[in-house]
């Protein structure tokens, strides 16, 4: 049986009166894309910090590639992390900054320069290697952080909110780089609030809430457990109309997701004729009530599961 790339066993951590993590156990398979989800304050960054050995757990243990993270020196060049707000020296050329990390890792000056130039090319920053960080856009700084995580081709990479604050184009570029990391046989763990992004990228997820694991499993199993329809309607639903929609066989619930927008969750099992039949009944009832659907699409089932288990 293949050993997990990351094994978190009964980990707890307290900061004063705040219980940040409580008996958290997670296993991440080798070469997987693993999503770590949770509301603000759920404990995601604390868990990342313990796995990277920035801080110690109060109880429990963590192994990365079979190595206890308390012996972090044995994981040199094998484990990398991109913190959410990674900082770089504003007035130092990015080539020199990344070379510094490689020199610390024991590379010669020639080896370090060659590795950094190659990595900057991979993330689309090859022509900017002599630029200083203050002159880079927010998206370029994010790519610089990914470049730092690429250095030395580590086997396990932790990415904390890698697309936070990016426009759709730059976010797509970062997602493509993450997929490239994974295709290079790295194990990648991503913390993100973008549930659609996690559903697109990851094969497994764990959801934290109040420092505890409240759900874990493959994305396929979790999204299969609930079906979602996203609706944009011509007017808001009245309370009585919402009740009528929930009475449709196969409909598990209706909730507001934005102005004139609703998410309809469908039961995963039952004699309802399937998702298409439920959708047909739903549309027919809406039209009978004089409501025109402006948009109808398959919703984010991972988001629905997240809301169900966290209430947030």
C-alpha positions in Angstrom: 0.0 0.0 0.0 1.3 3.4 -1.0 2.2 5.7 2.0 0.5 9.1 2.0 2.6 12.1 1.0 1.2 14.0 4.0 -0.2 12.4 7.1 -1.7 14.6 9.8 -2.6 12.5 12.9 -4.8 13.9 15.7 -3.2 17.4 15.5 -4.3 20.1 18.0 -3.1 23.6 18.5 -4.3 26.4 20.8 -3.5 30.1 20.9 -4.4 31.3 24.3 -8.1 30.8 24.7 -8.6 30.0 21.0 -8.6 26.4 19.9 -7.3 26.7 16.4 -7.1 23.0 15.6 -8.7 20.1 17.5 -7.7 16.5 16.8 -7.3 17.0 13.0 -6.5 13.9 10.9 -5.9 14.2 7.2 -4.1 12.0 4.6 -3.0 13.3 1.2 -2.1 10.8 -1.4 1.1 11.1 -3.4 0.9 13.2 -6.6 -2.6 14.4 -5.8 -4.2 17.8 -6.0 -5.7 18.3 -2.6 -8.0 21.1 -1.6 -8.2 22.4 2.0 -11.4 24.4 2.5 -13.0 26.2 5.4 -14.5 29.5 6.5 -12.3 32.3 7.8 -10.8 31.2 11.1 -11.3 27.5 10.4 -7.6 26.7 11.0 -6.4 26.3 7.5 -3.3 28.6 7.8 -2.5 27.1 11.2 -2.5 23.6 9.7 -0.3 24.8 6.8 2.1 26.4 9.3 2.4 23.1 11.3 2.9 21.0 8.2 5.7 23.4 7.0 7.1 23.3 10.6 6.8 27.1 11.1 5.0 26.3 14.3 4.6 23.2 16.5 1.5 21.3 17.3 0.4 21.0 20.9 -0.6 17.4 20.3 -0.5 14.9 17.5 2.1 14.5 14.8 2.6 15.2 11.1 4.7 13.3 8.5 5.6 14.5 5.1 7.0 11.9 2.7 7.4 9.6 5.7 9.5 12.2 7.7 8.4 13.8 11.0 8.2 17.5 10.3 9.9 18.2 13.6 13.0 17.0 11.7 12.4 19.5 8.9 16.0 19.5 7.8 15.4 16.1 6.3 12.8 17.6 4.0 15.2 20.2 2.5 14.3 20.8 -1.2 11.4 18.2 -0.9 8.8 20.5 0.7 7.8 24.0 -0.4 5.2 26.5 0.7 3.7 29.6 -0.8 2.1 31.6 2.1 -1.0 33.7 1.3 0.9 37.0 1.6 4.4 36.0 0.5 6.7 39.0 0.7 9.7 39.8 -1.4 12.4 42.5 -1.1 10.9 45.5 -3.1 14.2 46.8 -4.4 16.1 43.6 -5.2 16.0 42.1 -8.7 13.8 39.0 -8.7 16.7 36.9 -10.2 18.9 37.7 -7.2 16.1 37.0 -4.7 15.3 33.5 -6.1 19.0 32.8 -6.5 19.5 33.5 -2.8 17.1 30.6 -1.9 19.0 28.3 -4.2 22.3 29.2 -2.7 21.0 28.5 0.7 20.0 25.1 -0.5 23.6 24.4 -1.4 23.6 25.1 -5.2 26.6 26.7 -6.8 26.2 30.2 -8.2 26.1 28.8 -11.8 23.6 26.1 -10.8 21.4 28.6 -8.9 21.3 31.0 -11.8 20.4 28.4 -14.4 17.7 26.9 -12.2 16.1 30.3 -11.5 16.2 31.5 -15.1 14.5 28.2 -16.2 11.9 28.6 -13.5 11.1 32.2 -14.3 10.6 31.1 -17.9 8.2 28.4 -16.8 6.0 31.0 -15.0 6.2 33.6 -17.8 8.6 36.0 -16.0 11.7 35.2 -18.0 11.9 38.7 -19.5 11.5 40.4 -16.1 14.3 38.7 -14.2 16.2 42.0 -13.6 13.0 43.8 -12.6 12.4 44.8 -9.0 9.3 43.6 -7.1 7.8 47.1 -6.7 7.5 47.4 -10.5 5.5 44.1 -10.8 1.7 43.8 -11.0 -0.2 41.9 -8.4 -0.6 39.0 -10.8 3.1 38.9 -11.6 4.0 38.9 -7.9 1.7 35.8 -7.5 3.5 34.1 -10.3 6.8 35.0 -8.6 5.6 33.2 -5.5 4.7 30.2 -7.7 8.2 30.3 -9.2 9.7 30.2 -5.7 7.5 27.1 -5.0 8.7 25.5 -8.3 12.4 25.9 -7.4 14.2 22.6 -7.1 11.1 20.6 -8.2 9.9 19.8 -4.7 7.8 16.7 -4.2 5.2 18.4 -1.9 4.0 22.0 -2.4 1.6 23.9 -0.1 -0.2 26.9 -1.7 -2.2 29.2 0.6 -4.8 31.2 -1.4 -2.7 31.2 -4.6 -5.3 33.1 -6.7 -6.6 35.5 -4.1 -7.2 39.0 -5.4 -6.4 38.1 -9.0 -8.5 38.9 -12.1 -10.0 36.0 -14.1 -7.1 36.0 -16.6 -4.3 35.9 -14.1 -6.2 33.4 -11.9 -6.5 31.1 -14.9 -2.7 31.4 -15.5 -2.0 30.5 -11.9 -4.4 27.5 -12.2 -2.5 26.3 -15.3 0.8 26.6 -13.4 -0.6 24.5 -10.6 -1.7 21.8 -13.0 1.8 21.9 -14.5 3.2 21.3 -11.0 1.0 18.3 -10.6 1.8 17.0 -14.0 5.5 17.1 -12.9 4.4 14.5 -10.3 4.4 16.9 -7.4 1.8 16.6 -4.6 0.0 20.0 -4.3 -2.2 21.1 -1.4 -4.3 24.2 -2.1 -6.1 26.3 0.5 -8.7 28.5 -1.2 -12.1 30.2 -0.7 -12.9 29.7 -4.4 -14.9 26.5 -4.3 -15.4 26.4 -8.0 -11.7 26.6 -8.5 -11.1 23.7 -6.0 -13.8 21.6 -7.7 -12.1 22.2 -11.1 -8.5 21.5 -9.9 -8.6 19.0 -7.0 -9.2 15.3 -6.8 -9.7 15.2 -3.0 -10.7 17.8 -0.4 -11.0 18.3 3.4 -13.2 20.9 4.9 -12.3 22.5 8.3 -14.7 24.4 10.5 -13.9 25.6 14.0 -10.6 23.7 13.9 -12.2 20.3 13.1 -12.5 18.2 10.0 -16.2 18.2 9.2 -15.9 16.5 5.8 -13.3 14.8 3.7 -13.1 12.7 0.6 -12.8 12.7 -3.2 -14.3 15.6 -5.1 -16.2 13.1 -7.2 -17.9 11.5 -4.2 -18.7 14.8 -2.6 -20.2 16.4 -5.7 -22.1 13.3 -6.5 -23.8 13.3 -3.2 -25.7 16.4 -4.1 -26.9 18.0 -7.4 -27.3 21.7 -7.8 -29.1 24.1 -10.2 -28.2 27.7 -10.4 -31.1 30.0 -11.4 -31.2 33.7 -12.4 -34.8 34.7 -12.4 -36.8 37.7 -13.8 -38.0 38.6 -10.3 -37.6 37.6 -6.7 -39.5 34.6 -5.4 -42.2 35.1 -2.8 -42.0 32.9 0.3 -45.0 30.9 -0.9 -43.4 30.3 -4.3 -40.2 29.0 -2.6 -42.3 26.6 -0.6 -44.0 25.3 -3.8 -40.6 24.8 -5.5 -39.4 22.7 -2.5 -42.5 20.5 -2.8 -41.4 19.4 -6.3 -40.4 15.7 -6.1 -36.6 15.5 -6.2 -36.0 19.0 -4.9 -34.2 19.0 -1.5 -34.0 22.8 -0.9 -34.0 26.3 -2.4 -31.8 29.1 -1.1 -30.9 32.6 -2.2 -27.4 33.0 -3.7 -27.6 36.7 -4.8 -29.9 39.3 -6.2 -32.6 37.4 -8.2 -30.3 34.3 -8.0 -31.2 31.0 -6.4 -29.5 27.6 -5.8 -31.8 24.6 -6.0 -30.4 21.4 -4.5 -31.7 18.1 -5.8 -31.8 14.8 -3.9 -29.1 12.4 -5.0 -31.4 9.4 -4.7 -35.1 8.7 -5.0 -37.8 8.0 -7.5 -37.8 11.5 -9.1 -37.0 10.5 -12.7 -33.5 11.9 -12.6 -32.0 15.4 -12.7 -33.5 16.2 -16.1 -37.0 15.3 -15.0 -36.6 17.5 -11.8 -35.4 20.4 -13.9 -38.3 20.1 -16.3 -40.8 20.1 -13.4 -39.0 23.1 -11.9 -39.1 25.1 -15.1 -42.7 24.3 -15.8 -43.7 25.5 -12.3 -41.7 28.7 -12.6 -43.4 29.5 -16.0 -46.8 28.8 -14.5 -46.0 31.4 -11.8 -45.1 33.9 -14.4 -41.4 33.8 -13.7 -39.0 33.7 -16.6 -35.6 32.0 -15.9 -32.9 34.3 -17.4 -30.2 31.7 -16.7 -30.2 28.0 -15.8 -27.0 26.1 -15.3 -25.5 23.3 -13.3 -24.4 24.7 -9.9 -21.4 24.1 -7.8 -22.1 20.9 -5.9 -18.9 21.4 -3.8 -20.2 24.8 -2.7 -23.5 23.2 -1.7 -21.8 20.5 0.4 -19.6 23.2 2.0 -22.6 25.2 3.0 -24.3 22.2 4.3 -21.5 21.1 6.6 -20.4 24.6 7.8 -23.5 26.7 7.5 -21.3 29.5 6.1 
